């Protein structure tokens, strides 16, 4: 993905990278009925983390900013949940990738929690 920059602390870029990696991951999954449904959910929630962060940065009030950050945290938490449900079969590489994506979702959740605490 050439559009992604490499600034280490750019949260918009980090959330974009997370959503992109989730999309790459779900393309590799076994095509079971459960995985198809769970993949739809994790793709949606992973994308909404960054989309709501962009909206938070464009907010017109502190109250609106905090609401968007809370939504970011909720979507990151939801992404971690769907990651746990996805079945990778016996594929060790997919299991490792799922673990890394789940960890990233939890880290994003903690970052948004800290932003909420520091903004109140």
PyMOL commands that set and color helices and strands:
alter all, ss='L'
color gray80, all
select helices_A, chain A and resi 11-27+33-57+62-85+92-119
alter helices_A, ss='H'
color red, helices_A
deselect
rebuild
show_as cartoon
